[in-house]
Amino acid sequence: MAAKEDLYSRILPRRLRQNRTARTSSSLEVLLSMGFTRARALKALVSTGGRSVQAACEWLFSHVDDPFLNDVLPREFVLYLRPSGPLQNQLSHFWQQSRVACGKNRAHSIFPHITLCRFFMCADHQAPALVESLQTSVQQWWGRFPRPLPLELYTSSNFIGLFVEEQAADVLKLFAADFATEAARKAEVQVEPHRKQLHVTLAYNFPSSHLEALQRLAQGIEVKLGCDWLAVLFSRDPRFTNHETLRVTFPYVPQNEDELELVPGELVLVSPADQSSTSEGWLYGTLLASGLSGLLPENYVSLADEADAWVFHGSHSFFSCGPSDKTSKERGMCDGRPETSSPADTPLSLICHPMQVLRISGGLSRPPKRTLLVCRHGERMDVVFGKNWLSLCSDGKGRYVRSNLNMPPSLPLWGRQRDYDMDAPLTVLGSMQARLVGEALLQSNTEIHVVFCSPSLRCVQTAQNILKGLQKDGRLKVRVEPGLFEWTKWVSGNALPAWIPVTDLAAAHFSVDATYRPLVPVSQLSVSESYEKYMSRSAQVTRDILSDCRDHGSTVLIVAHASSLEACTRQLQGRGPQSAKDFIQVVRKIPYLGFCSCEQQGESGVWQLVDPPILPLTHGPNHSFDWRETLLQE
């Protein structure tokens, strides 16, 4: 064993360790040279997982008013085993299906994992040594980790899980003990290995009425599938232990000094003990992004997962080879397995998201999965500038006049008495948002084969700008499909908008397919259709699109409305429509350029929602500024 350790120490692991140490030391030196104190610099690096100097600086700037910024507080760390590969895909599918069938239970707050130790404390200045301890421990266990790891399904009245067979569990406990020894030696921290039965929790603390459905779904997990187990290290702020993690769904501007400003997507940590003195409908919480505490309206937030507030510090495989050439690094793969990664090399979303699907290369040649991407349009003029926006950008002679930088320099076919009042275009920022999404798709190597969009001008413009970001503008034509228009009940007046004809769009240099014959002609749309009819229309046109495009490529993009993300995918998954009231609540939470991905699973032909190939896009409100009214006030 000593000879083996010496061999490993001479090659990859040593180089990785040197790179990690040098990187951490270099980042700290840069922050110190910028004038930050050592305590603040260390806290920022640890609070961002050591990703980069930029991330640490952004954390420091956002926490400038954090009352605990200068307090020297250790963080709580935990070590988990996390599956990747086919087994992880099966667990992800169970996670999704169980949420759909039975709602969220306590297991959903954290991704699928095996707990190897209790949470333990580590000071900021010892965090790099702790991360190095994990890397060293995994290195020493290469080739000794049980493969495959034997798992057995166990159910009780309020718990369902996959338990590790006893002999294999003893091996995992030995690894945890070795990590504890290494952490004590290098980082001077006390780690208590988990002594109970090792398992992957699938569901717990659920109503007894859900047991049968959850058990049936759990029995469908193929536990003998291949799996590359990763040792992953996370930390959290100990001040927020036993706090609920909430996510902001709507923006809020404070009306009083003791209230928090809310930006959609931000996380808020709330303690049940702090709510006794708050008014009904209000919560007292702390923003994770800034450390500021205050009151916030309860209906502006929704429940998030506990792990969303954790910081990722490293992930190491027991089976994969180390980094090789540039190509394998860019793929994040090596011989069909994820390579050893570090916070500086791997995005947090790729490692930590509960539903992330890792693509496995090699093996038998298989046809690519069919994928449906659905995207909402970008920011629209009438929402930003109000229902009378047309009067702000037209002069007495009816000519278009740009009166704000967020208004486009010109509008297509303005002189032809376009029905812009009912068919609003995008703002400048709306176009930028769409192009950003296209650029992200390009960077993620997502190949779009066919694009459909609603006839609304904002959707056509969004699709056009996504293609520009993808560098496919002019090479890929957009098919304008009236059947993708939103619920007509939401249209004001007694008539549908007079959308720009496809021939006129093509003449105005939009990349549209003028030869495409719609599946649902405009003449078949009716004003104030029922909810049931809208859902049926959306589901049918989506199925017809996928059927017609079967031979045109594996990935279809639909650009339509906020309602389309639900209406075009729900019944495709075999799920019945929810009530109109619940549907409206879902639609309210979908922002501009909200994006979802649905994949067809293997030979079964079943479609299910999976992680989109791109990150979410958050855009905060920016009110109009008049320097005269603001700066010339007496």
C-alpha positions as CSV (number, residue, x, y, z in Angstrom):
1,M,0.0,0.0,0.0
2,A,2.9,2.4,0.8
3,A,4.3,1.8,-2.7
4,K,1.0,2.6,-4.2
5,E,0.6,5.8,-2.3
6,D,4.1,6.8,-3.3
7,L,3.3,6.2,-6.9
8,Y,0.2,8.3,-6.8
9,S,2.0,11.1,-4.9
10,R,4.5,11.4,-7.8
11,I,1.9,11.9,-10.5
12,L,-1.5,13.6,-10.8
13,P,-2.7,14.0,-7.2
14,R,0.5,15.9,-6.1
15,R,0.2,18.2,-9.1
16,L,-3.5,18.8,-8.3
17,R,-2.7,19.5,-4.7
18,Q,0.1,21.9,-5.6
19,N,-2.3,23.7,-8.0
20,R,-5.0,23.9,-5.3
21,T,-2.7,25.3,-2.7
22,A,-1.1,27.7,-5.1
23,R,-4.5,28.9,-6.3
24,T,-5.9,29.4,-2.8
25,S,-2.8,31.2,-1.7
26,S,-2.7,33.4,-4.8
27,S,-6.4,34.3,-4.4
28,L,-5.8,35.3,-0.8
29,E,-2.8,37.4,-1.7
30,V,-4.7,39.2,-4.4
31,L,-7.5,40.1,-1.9
32,L,-5.0,41.3,0.7
33,S,-3.3,43.5,-1.9
34,M,-6.7,45.0,-2.6
35,G,-6.9,46.2,1.0
36,F,-9.3,43.6,2.5
37,T,-8.4,42.3,5.9
38,R,-7.2,38.7,6.2
39,A,-10.3,37.7,8.1
40,R,-12.7,39.2,5.5
41,A,-10.7,37.8,2.6
42,L,-10.7,34.3,4.1
43,K,-14.4,34.5,4.9
44,A,-15.2,35.6,1.4
45,L,-13.1,32.8,-0.2
46,V,-14.7,30.1,2.0
47,S,-18.2,31.5,1.6
48,T,-17.8,31.2,-2.2
49,G,-16.1,27.8,-2.2
50,G,-12.8,29.2,-3.4
51,R,-14.1,29.6,-6.9
52,S,-12.3,32.8,-7.9
53,V,-11.1,36.2,-6.7
54,Q,-14.0,37.8,-8.6
55,A,-16.6,35.7,-6.8
56,A,-15.0,36.6,-3.4
57,C,-14.9,40.3,-4.3
58,E,-18.6,40.2,-5.3
59,W,-19.4,38.4,-2.0
60,L,-17.6,41.1,0.0
61,F,-19.2,44.0,-1.9
62,S,-22.7,42.5,-1.4
63,H,-22.0,41.9,2.3
64,V,-20.6,45.3,3.0
65,D,-23.6,46.0,5.4
66,D,-23.7,42.5,6.9
67,P,-23.5,43.1,10.7
68,F,-21.6,39.8,11.1
69,L,-19.0,40.5,8.4
70,N,-16.2,41.0,10.9
71,D,-17.1,38.2,13.2
72,V,-14.7,35.3,13.1
73,L,-17.2,32.4,12.9
74,P,-16.3,28.9,11.8
75,R,-18.5,27.2,9.2
76,E,-20.2,23.9,9.4
77,F,-19.0,21.3,6.9
78,V,-20.3,17.9,5.9
79,L,-19.0,15.0,3.7
80,Y,-21.4,13.1,1.5
81,L,-21.2,10.4,-1.1
82,R,-23.1,11.4,-4.2
83,P,-24.0,9.1,-7.1
84,S,-23.4,10.1,-10.8
85,G,-24.2,8.3,-14.0
86,P,-27.1,5.9,-14.7
87,L,-28.0,5.4,-11.1
88,Q,-28.1,9.1,-10.5
89,N,-30.4,9.4,-13.5
90,Q,-32.8,6.9,-12.0
91,L,-32.8,8.7,-8.6
92,S,-33.4,12.0,-10.4
93,H,-36.4,10.4,-12.2
94,F,-37.7,9.1,-8.8
95,W,-37.3,12.6,-7.3
96,Q,-39.4,14.2,-10.1
97,Q,-42.0,11.5,-10.2
98,S,-42.5,11.4,-6.4
99,R,-42.9,15.2,-6.3
100,V,-45.5,15.0,-9.1
101,A,-47.4,12.1,-7.5
102,C,-47.2,13.0,-3.8
103,G,-45.8,16.5,-3.5
104,K,-42.6,17.5,-1.8
105,N,-41.4,15.5,1.3
106,R,-38.4,16.1,3.6
107,A,-36.0,14.1,1.5
108,H,-36.4,16.6,-1.4
109,S,-34.6,19.3,0.6
110,I,-31.3,17.7,-0.2
111,F,-30.1,15.8,-3.3
112,P,-29.7,12.0,-3.2
113,H,-26.6,11.1,-1.1
114,I,-25.1,8.9,1.6
115,T,-24.1,10.7,4.7
116,L,-20.5,9.8,5.8
117,C,-20.2,12.1,8.8
118,R,-22.0,14.6,11.0
119,F,-21.8,18.3,10.4
120,F,-18.5,19.6,11.9
121,M,-16.9,23.0,12.4
122,C,-13.9,24.3,10.6
123,A,-12.3,27.7,10.8
124,D,-12.0,29.7,7.6
125,H,-8.2,29.6,7.5
126,Q,-8.3,25.8,7.8
127,A,-10.7,25.2,5.0
128,P,-8.0,24.8,2.2
129,A,-6.3,22.1,4.3
130,L,-9.7,20.4,4.9
131,V,-10.3,20.3,1.1
132,E,-6.8,18.9,0.6
133,S,-7.6,16.3,3.3
134,L,-10.5,15.0,1.2
135,Q,-8.5,14.8,-1.9
136,T,-5.7,12.9,-0.2
137,S,-8.1,10.5,1.4
138,V,-9.9,9.7,-1.9
139,Q,-6.5,9.3,-3.6
140,Q,-5.6,6.6,-1.0
141,W,-8.8,4.8,-1.6
142,W,-8.6,4.6,-5.4
143,G,-9.2,1.0,-6.4
144,R,-10.5,-0.1,-2.9
145,F,-14.0,1.4,-3.1
146,P,-16.7,-1.2,-3.5
147,R,-17.9,-1.4,-7.1
148,P,-20.8,-1.7,-7.7
149,L,-22.0,-0.6,-4.3
150,P,-24.7,-3.0,-3.2
151,L,-28.0,-1.3,-2.3
152,E,-31.2,-2.8,-1.0
153,L,-34.7,-1.1,-0.9
154,Y,-36.2,-0.7,2.6
155,T,-39.6,0.8,3.4
156,S,-41.5,1.6,6.6
157,S,-44.7,3.6,7.4
158,N,-42.9,7.0,7.0
159,F,-39.5,6.2,5.5
160,I,-38.2,4.8,2.2
161,G,-34.5,4.4,1.4
162,L,-31.7,2.3,-0.2
163,F,-29.5,0.8,2.4
164,V,-25.9,-0.2,1.8
165,E,-25.2,-3.9,2.4
166,E,-23.4,-4.3,5.7
167,Q,-20.0,-5.5,4.5
168,A,-19.8,-2.7,1.9
169,A,-21.0,-0.1,4.5
170,D,-18.1,-1.2,6.8
171,V,-15.7,-0.3,4.0
172,L,-17.3,3.2,3.6
173,K,-17.0,3.8,7.3
174,L,-13.3,2.9,7.1
175,F,-12.9,5.6,4.4
176,A,-14.8,8.1,6.6
177,A,-12.5,7.3,9.5
178,D,-9.4,7.8,7.3
179,F,-10.8,11.2,6.2
180,A,-11.4,12.1,9.9
181,T,-7.8,11.2,10.7
182,E,-6.5,13.2,7.7
183,A,-8.6,16.2,8.6
184,A,-7.4,16.2,12.2
185,R,-3.8,16.0,11.0
186,K,-3.9,18.6,8.3
187,A,-6.8,21.0,9.2
188,E,-6.9,20.4,13.0
189,V,-10.7,19.7,12.9
190,Q,-12.7,17.0,14.6
191,V,-14.8,14.9,12.3
192,E,-17.2,12.3,13.7
193,P,-17.9,9.6,11.1
194,H,-21.5,8.4,10.7
195,R,-22.0,5.3,12.8
196,K,-25.6,4.4,11.8
197,Q,-26.7,2.3,8.9
198,L,-25.5,4.0,5.7
199,H,-28.3,4.7,3.2
200,V,-29.7,6.9,0.4
201,T,-32.9,8.5,1.7
202,L,-35.7,8.4,-0.9
203,A,-38.6,9.7,1.1
204,Y,-39.5,10.4,4.7
205,N,-41.9,12.3,6.9
206,F,-44.7,11.9,4.4
207,P,-48.5,11.2,4.9
208,S,-49.3,7.5,5.2
209,S,-51.7,7.8,2.3
210,H,-48.7,8.4,0.0
211,L,-46.8,5.3,1.1
212,E,-48.2,3.0,-1.6
213,A,-47.5,5.4,-4.5
214,L,-43.9,6.2,-3.2
215,Q,-43.2,2.5,-2.7
216,R,-44.3,1.7,-6.2
217,L,-42.0,4.4,-7.7
218,A,-39.1,3.3,-5.5
219,Q,-39.4,-0.3,-6.7
220,G,-38.8,1.0,-10.2
221,I,-35.2,2.1,-9.3
222,E,-32.6,-0.2,-10.8
223,V,-30.1,-0.3,-8.0
224,K,-27.6,-2.4,-9.9
225,L,-27.0,0.3,-12.6
226,G,-23.5,1.6,-13.0
227,C,-22.5,4.5,-10.8
228,D,-19.4,6.6,-10.1
229,W,-19.6,7.6,-6.5
230,L,-18.2,11.1,-5.7
231,A,-17.0,12.3,-2.3
232,V,-18.4,15.8,-2.0
233,L,-17.7,18.5,0.6
234,F,-20.3,21.2,1.5
235,S,-20.5,23.9,4.1
236,R,-23.2,26.2,5.6
237,D,-23.3,29.1,7.9
238,P,-24.0,27.7,11.4
239,R,-26.1,30.7,12.2
240,F,-28.8,29.4,9.9
241,T,-29.0,25.8,11.1
242,N,-32.7,24.8,11.5
243,H,-33.8,27.7,9.3
244,E,-36.2,27.3,6.4
245,T,-34.7,28.2,3.0
246,L,-37.1,30.3,0.9
247,R,-36.7,31.7,-2.6
248,V,-37.9,35.1,-3.7
249,T,-40.5,34.8,-6.5
250,F,-41.6,38.4,-6.9
251,P,-39.6,41.7,-6.6
252,Y,-40.4,43.9,-3.6
253,V,-39.4,47.5,-3.0
254,P,-39.2,48.3,0.8
255,Q,-41.9,50.7,2.1
256,N,-40.3,51.0,5.6
257,E,-36.8,51.0,7.0
258,D,-37.2,47.6,8.6
259,E,-38.2,45.8,5.4
260,L,-35.9,44.0,2.9
261,E,-35.6,44.7,-0.8
262,L,-36.4,41.5,-2.7
263,V,-35.0,40.4,-6.0
264,P,-36.5,37.3,-7.7
265,G,-34.2,34.3,-7.3
266,E,-32.6,35.4,-4.1
267,L,-32.6,33.1,-1.1
268,V,-34.0,34.0,2.3
269,L,-33.3,32.1,5.5
270,V,-36.1,32.2,8.0
271,S,-36.2,30.8,11.6
272,P,-39.6,29.7,13.0
273,A,-38.5,31.2,16.3
274,D,-38.3,34.7,14.9
275,Q,-41.8,34.8,13.6
276,S,-43.7,35.2,16.8
277,S,-43.5,39.0,16.9
278,T,-44.2,39.6,13.2
279,S,-47.6,40.7,11.7
280,E,-49.7,38.2,9.9
281,G,-48.6,37.9,6.3
282,W,-45.0,39.0,7.1
283,L,-41.8,37.1,7.8
284,Y,-38.6,38.1,9.5
285,G,-35.6,36.6,7.6
286,T,-32.0,37.1,6.4
287,L,-31.0,37.5,2.7
288,L,-28.2,35.0,1.9
289,A,-26.8,37.2,-0.8
290,S,-26.2,40.2,1.6
291,G,-26.5,39.0,5.2
292,L,-29.1,41.7,5.8
293,S,-32.1,40.9,8.0
294,G,-35.6,42.4,8.0
295,L,-39.3,41.9,7.3
296,L,-40.6,40.7,4.0
297,P,-44.1,39.8,2.7
298,E,-44.8,36.1,3.0
299,N,-46.6,35.8,-0.4
300,Y,-43.4,37.1,-2.2
301,V,-41.4,33.9,-1.4
302,S,-41.8,30.2,-1.9
303,L,-40.1,27.2,-0.3
304,A,-36.7,26.2,-1.6
305,D,-34.4,23.3,-1.0
306,E,-32.2,23.3,2.1
307,A,-29.1,22.5,0.0
308,D,-29.6,25.6,-2.2
309,A,-28.1,27.7,0.6
310,W,-25.0,25.5,1.0
311,V,-21.5,26.1,-0.5
312,F,-19.8,23.5,-2.6
313,H,-16.0,22.9,-1.8
314,G,-15.0,19.9,-3.9
315,S,-15.9,16.7,-5.5
316,H,-13.6,13.7,-6.1
317,S,-14.3,10.4,-7.8
318,F,-13.1,7.0,-6.5
319,F,-12.8,5.6,-10.0
320,S,-12.0,8.3,-12.6
321,C,-8.7,9.2,-14.0
322,G,-7.2,12.6,-13.6
323,P,-7.2,15.5,-16.0
324,S,-5.6,14.7,-19.3
325,D,-5.8,16.7,-22.4
326,K,-7.7,19.9,-23.0
327,T,-10.6,18.1,-24.8
328,S,-11.3,15.8,-21.9
329,K,-11.3,18.8,-19.5
330,E,-13.8,20.7,-21.6
331,R,-16.1,17.6,-21.7
332,G,-15.6,17.0,-18.0
333,M,-15.3,13.3,-18.8
334,C,-12.5,10.8,-18.9
335,D,-12.9,7.2,-20.2
336,G,-16.7,7.6,-19.8
337,R,-16.5,8.8,-16.2
338,P,-16.5,12.3,-14.6
339,E,-13.0,13.5,-13.9
340,T,-11.9,14.6,-10.5
341,S,-13.0,18.2,-10.1
342,S,-12.5,21.2,-7.9
343,P,-14.5,24.4,-7.1
344,A,-12.3,26.4,-9.4
345,D,-12.8,24.0,-12.3
346,T,-16.5,22.9,-12.1
347,P,-19.6,25.1,-11.9
348,L,-21.7,24.6,-8.8
349,S,-24.8,23.8,-10.8
350,L,-23.0,20.9,-12.5
351,I,-22.2,19.2,-9.2
352,C,-24.9,20.3,-6.7
353,H,-28.2,20.5,-8.5
354,P,-30.5,17.6,-7.4
355,M,-31.7,17.0,-11.0
356,Q,-28.5,17.3,-12.9
357,V,-28.0,14.6,-15.6
358,L,-24.4,13.7,-16.3
359,R,-23.8,12.6,-19.9
360,I,-21.9,9.4,-20.1
361,S,-19.7,8.9,-23.1
362,G,-18.5,5.6,-24.5
363,G,-20.3,2.3,-24.5
364,L,-22.8,1.2,-27.1
365,S,-23.9,3.7,-29.8
366,R,-27.3,5.0,-29.0
367,P,-29.5,7.5,-30.9
368,P,-29.5,11.0,-29.2
369,K,-32.4,11.6,-26.9
370,R,-35.2,13.8,-28.3
371,T,-35.4,17.1,-26.4
372,L,-38.1,19.8,-26.3
373,L,-37.0,23.2,-25.0
374,V,-39.7,25.7,-24.2
375,C,-38.9,29.4,-23.6
376,R,-40.9,32.4,-22.7
377,H,-40.4,35.6,-24.6
378,G,-38.3,38.5,-23.4
379,E,-39.2,41.8,-21.7
380,R,-42.1,43.5,-23.5
381,M,-42.7,47.2,-24.1
382,D,-46.2,47.5,-22.8
383,V,-45.3,46.0,-19.4
384,V,-42.3,48.3,-19.0
385,F,-43.8,51.6,-20.2
386,G,-47.5,50.9,-19.5
387,K,-50.6,50.3,-21.6
388,N,-50.2,53.8,-23.2
389,W,-46.6,53.2,-24.3
390,L,-47.5,54.0,-27.9
391,S,-48.1,57.6,-27.1
392,L,-44.6,57.9,-25.6
393,C,-42.9,56.8,-28.8
394,S,-44.9,58.5,-31.6
395,D,-45.0,62.2,-32.6
396,G,-47.9,64.3,-33.9
397,K,-47.4,62.9,-37.4
398,G,-47.6,59.3,-36.3
399,R,-43.9,58.7,-36.7
400,Y,-41.9,56.5,-34.4
401,V,-39.9,58.4,-31.8
402,R,-37.5,56.7,-29.4
403,S,-38.0,58.5,-26.0
404,N,-36.1,56.0,-23.7
405,L,-32.9,53.9,-24.2
406,N,-34.9,50.8,-23.5
407,M,-37.1,51.5,-26.5
408,P,-35.8,50.0,-29.8
409,P,-34.3,52.5,-32.3
410,S,-37.1,51.4,-34.8
411,L,-40.0,49.0,-35.0
412,P,-40.7,46.7,-38.0
413,L,-43.4,47.9,-40.4
414,W,-44.4,50.8,-38.2
415,G,-45.8,52.8,-41.1
416,R,-48.3,50.1,-42.0
417,Q,-50.6,50.8,-39.1
418,R,-49.5,47.7,-37.2
419,D,-51.7,46.6,-34.3
420,Y,-48.9,47.3,-31.8
421,D,-51.4,48.1,-29.1
422,M,-52.4,44.3,-28.9
423,D,-49.1,42.9,-30.2
424,A,-46.3,44.6,-28.2
425,P,-42.7,44.3,-29.3
426,L,-39.6,43.6,-27.1
427,T,-37.7,46.3,-25.3
428,V,-34.0,46.6,-26.0
429,L,-33.3,44.7,-22.9
430,G,-35.7,42.0,-24.0
431,S,-33.7,41.5,-27.2
432,M,-30.5,41.4,-25.1
433,Q,-32.0,38.8,-22.8
434,A,-32.9,36.6,-25.7
435,R,-29.5,36.9,-27.3
436,L,-27.8,36.1,-24.0
437,V,-29.9,32.9,-23.8
438,G,-28.8,32.0,-27.4
439,E,-25.1,32.6,-26.4
440,A,-25.6,30.4,-23.4
441,L,-27.0,27.6,-25.5
442,L,-24.0,28.0,-27.9
443,Q,-21.6,27.8,-25.0
444,S,-23.3,24.7,-23.6
445,N,-22.9,23.0,-27.0
446,T,-26.7,22.7,-27.3
447,E,-27.6,22.0,-30.9
448,I,-31.0,23.4,-31.9
449,H,-32.5,21.7,-35.0
450,V,-36.0,23.2,-35.3
451,V,-37.5,26.4,-33.9
452,F,-41.2,27.2,-33.5
453,C,-42.7,30.3,-32.1
454,S,-46.0,31.9,-31.3
455,P,-47.2,34.5,-33.8
456,S,-46.9,37.3,-31.2
457,L,-44.2,39.8,-32.4
458,R,-42.4,39.6,-29.0
459,C,-42.0,35.8,-29.5
460,V,-40.8,36.2,-33.1
461,Q,-38.3,38.8,-32.0
462,T,-37.2,36.6,-29.0
463,A,-36.7,33.6,-31.3
464,Q,-34.7,35.7,-33.8
465,N,-32.4,37.0,-31.1
466,I,-31.9,33.5,-29.6
467,L,-30.7,32.5,-33.1
468,K,-28.4,35.5,-33.2
469,G,-26.8,34.3,-29.9
470,L,-26.6,30.8,-31.4
471,Q,-24.9,32.2,-34.5
472,K,-27.6,30.6,-36.6
473,D,-29.5,33.8,-37.6
474,G,-30.3,33.3,-41.3
475,R,-29.2,29.7,-41.3
476,L,-32.1,28.3,-39.3
477,K,-35.7,29.5,-40.1
478,V,-38.3,30.0,-37.4
479,R,-41.7,28.4,-38.0
480,V,-44.5,30.7,-36.8
481,E,-47.3,28.5,-35.3
482,P,-50.5,30.2,-34.2
483,G,-51.4,27.2,-32.2
484,L,-48.7,28.2,-29.7
485,F,-50.4,31.5,-28.8
486,E,-51.3,32.0,-25.1
487,W,-54.7,31.4,-23.5
488,T,-57.0,33.7,-25.5
489,K,-59.0,34.5,-22.4
490,W,-56.2,36.8,-21.5
491,V,-56.6,38.9,-24.7
492,S,-58.2,42.2,-24.1
493,G,-61.1,43.2,-26.3
494,N,-63.3,41.1,-28.5
495,A,-60.7,40.1,-31.2
496,L,-57.4,38.5,-31.5
497,P,-54.3,40.6,-32.3
498,A,-53.6,41.4,-36.0
499,W,-50.3,39.6,-36.1
500,I,-47.7,40.5,-38.7
501,P,-48.1,38.1,-41.7
502,V,-45.1,35.7,-42.1
503,T,-44.5,37.1,-45.6
504,D,-44.2,40.7,-44.1
505,L,-41.9,39.3,-41.4
506,A,-39.6,37.8,-44.0
507,A,-39.6,41.0,-46.0
508,A,-38.6,42.8,-42.8
509,H,-35.5,40.5,-42.6
510,F,-36.8,38.2,-39.9
511,S,-35.5,34.6,-40.2
512,V,-38.9,33.0,-40.6
513,D,-39.9,30.1,-42.8
514,A,-42.4,31.6,-45.2
515,T,-43.2,28.1,-46.6
516,Y,-44.4,26.6,-43.3
517,R,-48.1,25.7,-43.1
518,P,-49.4,26.1,-39.5
519,L,-50.8,23.1,-37.7
520,V,-53.5,25.4,-36.2
521,P,-54.5,28.2,-38.6
522,V,-55.4,31.6,-37.1
523,S,-59.0,31.0,-38.2
524,Q,-59.3,28.1,-35.7
525,L,-58.4,30.3,-32.7
526,S,-61.4,31.7,-30.8
527,V,-61.6,34.6,-28.3
528,S,-62.1,33.7,-24.7
529,E,-61.6,30.0,-25.1
530,S,-62.1,27.8,-22.1
531,Y,-59.1,26.7,-19.9
532,E,-59.7,23.1,-21.0
533,K,-59.7,24.0,-24.6
534,Y,-56.4,26.0,-24.3
535,M,-54.6,23.2,-22.5
536,S,-55.9,20.7,-25.1
537,R,-54.8,22.9,-28.0
538,S,-51.3,23.4,-26.5
539,A,-50.8,19.7,-25.8
540,Q,-52.0,18.7,-29.2
541,V,-50.0,21.2,-31.2
542,T,-46.9,20.2,-29.1
543,R,-47.4,16.5,-29.9
544,D,-47.9,17.4,-33.6
545,I,-44.8,19.5,-33.7
546,L,-42.7,16.6,-32.2
547,S,-44.2,14.1,-34.5
548,D,-43.6,16.2,-37.6
549,C,-40.0,17.0,-36.6
550,R,-39.0,13.4,-35.8
551,D,-36.8,13.3,-38.9
552,H,-35.5,16.8,-38.7
553,G,-33.2,16.5,-35.6
554,S,-33.3,15.6,-31.9
555,T,-33.9,19.0,-30.3
556,V,-36.9,21.3,-30.9
557,L,-37.1,24.8,-29.4
558,I,-40.5,26.5,-28.8
559,V,-40.5,30.2,-28.0
560,A,-43.9,31.3,-26.8
561,H,-45.5,32.6,-23.5
562,A,-45.2,32.1,-19.8
563,S,-48.1,29.8,-19.9
564,S,-46.5,27.6,-22.6
565,L,-43.9,26.1,-20.2
566,E,-46.7,24.4,-18.4
567,A,-49.2,23.9,-21.2
568,C,-46.8,22.4,-23.7
569,T,-45.1,20.0,-21.3
570,R,-47.5,18.9,-18.7
571,Q,-49.7,16.5,-20.7
572,L,-46.6,15.4,-22.7
573,Q,-45.4,13.8,-19.5
574,G,-48.7,11.9,-19.0
575,R,-49.9,14.3,-16.3
576,G,-53.4,15.7,-16.4
577,P,-54.1,19.4,-16.3
578,Q,-54.3,21.0,-12.9
579,S,-57.0,23.4,-12.0
580,A,-57.2,26.8,-13.7
581,K,-56.5,28.5,-10.4
582,D,-53.3,26.5,-9.8
583,F,-52.3,27.0,-13.4
584,I,-52.4,30.8,-13.0
585,Q,-50.3,30.6,-9.9
586,V,-47.6,28.6,-11.8
587,V,-47.7,31.1,-14.8
588,R,-47.2,34.1,-12.4
589,K,-43.8,32.6,-11.3
590,I,-42.3,32.2,-14.8
591,P,-40.1,35.2,-15.6
592,Y,-39.0,36.6,-19.0
593,L,-36.9,34.0,-20.8
594,G,-38.1,31.4,-18.3
595,F,-36.7,28.1,-19.8
596,C,-37.5,24.4,-19.4
597,S,-36.3,21.2,-20.9
598,C,-38.3,18.0,-21.5
599,E,-36.6,14.7,-22.7
600,Q,-38.0,11.6,-24.2
601,Q,-36.7,8.6,-22.1
602,G,-35.3,5.7,-24.1
603,E,-37.5,3.1,-25.8
604,S,-40.4,3.8,-23.4
605,G,-41.1,7.0,-25.2
606,V,-42.0,8.7,-21.9
607,W,-41.2,12.4,-21.7
608,Q,-40.0,14.0,-18.4
609,L,-38.7,17.4,-17.3
610,V,-34.9,17.5,-16.8
611,D,-32.4,20.3,-16.1
612,P,-32.2,22.9,-18.8
613,P,-28.8,23.1,-20.6
614,I,-28.3,26.7,-19.5
615,L,-28.4,28.7,-16.2
616,P,-31.5,30.7,-15.2
617,L,-31.6,34.4,-16.1
618,T,-32.5,36.9,-13.4
619,H,-33.2,40.6,-14.3
620,G,-34.0,43.1,-11.6
621,P,-36.4,46.1,-12.0
622,N,-34.9,49.4,-13.1
623,H,-37.3,52.4,-12.7
624,S,-37.3,55.4,-15.1
625,F,-35.0,58.2,-14.1
626,D,-35.6,61.9,-14.8
627,W,-32.7,63.9,-13.6
628,R,-34.8,67.1,-13.6
629,E,-37.3,65.7,-11.1
630,T,-34.6,64.1,-8.9
631,L,-31.6,66.4,-9.0
632,L,-33.3,69.8,-9.3
633,Q,-35.6,69.4,-6.3
634,E,-35.4,72.2,-3.8
